[in-house]
Amino acid sequence: MHKTQAPVVKDLLLIGGGHSHVTVLRRLGMRPVPGLRVTLLTRDIHTPYSGMLPGFIAGHYDYDECHIDLGPLARFAGARLYHAEVESLDLDNKLVHARGRPPIAYDILSINTGSRPVSTDIPGVDEFALPVKPIDVFLDKWEQLIERVRVSKGPFRIVVVGGGAGGVELALSTQLRLQTILKAAGKDPENVVYTLLSASDDIMYLHNAGVRHRFERILRQRHITVKTGARVTEVRADKVLTAEGGAYDADAVLWVTSASAPTWPAKAGLAVDEAGFIRVDEHLQSLSHQDVFAAGDVASLPDSRPKSGVFAVRQGPVLAHNLPAAATGRRLRRYRPQKNFLGLISTGDQYAVASRGNGSYASAWLWTAKDWIDRRFMLKYNELPEMDEEDSPELASGIADAEAIKELSTLAMRCGGCGAKVGATVLSRVMQRLPDTQRDDVLIGRDSPDDCAMLTLPKDKVMVQSVDYFRAFIDDNYTFGAIAANHALGDVFAMGAEPQSALAIATVPYGRERIVEETLYDVLAGAIQVLETSGAVLAGGHSSEGAELAFGLTVNGLLDPDTALRKQGLQPGDALVLTKPIGTGTLLAAEMRAKAKGRWIDAAIQSMLVSSQQAARCLLQHGATSCTDLTGFGLVGHLIEMTRASDVDATLYMDALPILDGALQTVEAGILSSLQPQNLRLRRAIDDVERVSHHPAYPLLYDPQTAGGLLAGIPQEKVSACIEALHSMGYPTAVIIGKVEPRSDRDASIRIQ
């Protein structure tokens, strides 16, 4: 990763993690542009490499071998990674609206989202067919289809709709995989019966006659029935109907037709062709908006080419030059598509057909060559070079105009004290944009100019109060704000209290006024979304400028003192219940080093976003005797607090611990949180620690958690019902992790079983 400390001047927003954008990200990691902030907005955390997908489906590759992990790649590029799907563009105000988050501002926008199969106006496709794109959705449903075939009895009929190279490759690769699975199950592999429907008069109409003849022969040898001139008019639950009157029985339908464009570029007003693809010039620049670029399948070039990953890969270096050039006022480079290209098309097994111009060739050696080329390509993105960080305040030449330079000239000598506050104008604009939810017991909140919030307490209630504050650990400010709020509320939930209000504390990196405003708004919007869901209101707060983003909240809750849950109260015989998995500390440490897979971090973020409010209510309803939330001291640290306060011992079931995906791998690699060594001092509380320390999950006992789950004691006779209720409420990993025992004469109060 190569980041600079230069203030942000311009924003480059990349929509989609396609084959062109991964090249852009790698180039920016190698050659950063100081003053240019990069954001990757993507629906998928792992980008599938189209050239290897047939091999993956056939069983020749595993998932990671054929997917580019956008998490480490974005970190290497110094880019913010936003995991969300685009809903619309506001080209006039240069904003992108994505599902579930505030609008994202840009100065330069690049779109590389790929395409989807055409299915418009054909009844039944959405309900009964399995489209090959989006790939991640297809792969999930493909696993379900595999299981259906595995347990099937008798013939299982599969209809593949689409006679292009994609449809033929998919038919051959899926057939091989399913036949292999049936053989392994002791069943007849011929039970899976294939029909390929092509709307054109030939299969693979974009390729030469030699290629077509080779695949016609291969399909016959594999007993795949081919029907050409078969335009599908309807898909039903058990058959596919065509215009010429054909009806083909189907237990599953794979949809691999020609490409279609997303609807939001045309709706926004971008120049598009008749199919809805974004029209670009030879620089990959939009014909209607100079600040917008597009590449890959979603782009429509003056000299049109087939929708193929080959062209997206070739466009990558041109786009990697042109995006920074557009930001800094330099000359753009032309993209010159090749007229002929070598296509290596797999046949399901480890064999391939070469297609170039009017020539064709087939052999097992070609598959070996293709495999070598594909693996070499993937290594560039999944094995990134180690780079030293440089702290340079310099801006890239040309990125800042005269107005920006004037504004940034004041950054060199920033004030301290109250002079470090975020400006009143910025604060006022942010407050106007945020929702203003109110409560009757918050008499004065942030809608008032008064200096303090004023709260009232209902009769027979007491107030509980807690505070949390930490540096940003992800580059998605909205999600960071939401996690910070969830983390802060954990203490209130753990006591069984109702959240009432919160005061925010934000330190925002200095920069141009609009950048400061956007950062503060995103963080507060994320926090308010969580607060409002919990029933609390943001009553006020304090902001200041600093070198890096940090955020926290003081939260207030209301509680009947007679029902308060505390750390003391555990009773011998209680079961210890944990509501969420552990491992955020090691995973976040690995992510900072670009050593964690993107899906691991995404799963950890989703876990941190799960509120403990409903879990706390469930624990109370099932007679919880004691409760705490897992945070920085880790599982052992918080359990020690509970056992000491309750004067009891505890036994932990090590093999029962719920663990986030990837956490065992990162601790095995020696990647631990910076707080781990301090937490490890608590090992003296564990009996026979030398024996226990060899367990693979042992380091996770000390792993500091962010927005972790609740740890509670539940009476043994109620714990089964409690676990069942937690699962139904959305805590699928809630589990019994131990039991409470009477206090012994051992110095160590915790035994590991």
Secondary structure by P-SEA (a helix, b strand, c coil): cccccccccbbbbbccccaaaaaaaaaaaacccccbbbbbbcccccccccccaaaaaacccccccccccaaaaaaaacbbbbbccccccccccbbbbccccccccccbbbbccccccccccccccccccccccaaaaaaaaaaaaaaaaaacccbbbbbbccccaaaaaaaaaaaaaaaaaaaaaccccccbbbbbbbccccccccccaaaaaaaaaaaaaacbbbbcccccccccccccccccbbbbbbcbbbbbccbbbbcccccccccccccccbbbccccccccccccccccccccccccccccaaaaaaaaaaaaaaaaaaaaccbbbbbbbbcbbbbbbbcccccbbbbccccccccaaaaaaaaaaaaaaaaacccccbbbbbbccccccccccaaaaaaacccccccccccccccaaaaaaaaaabbbbbbccccccccccccbbbbbbcccbbbbbbbbbbcccccaaaaaaaaaaaaaaaaaaaaccccccbbbbbbbccccaaaaaaaaaaaaaaaaaaaaaaccccccbbbbbccccccccbbbbbbccccccccccccccbbbbbcccccaaaaaaaaaaccccaaaaaaaaaaaaccaaaaaaaaaaacccbbbbbccccaaaaaaaaaaaacccccccccccccccaaaaaaaacccccccccccccccccccccccccccccccccbbbcbbbbbbbcccccaaaaaaaaaaacccccccccccccccccccccccc
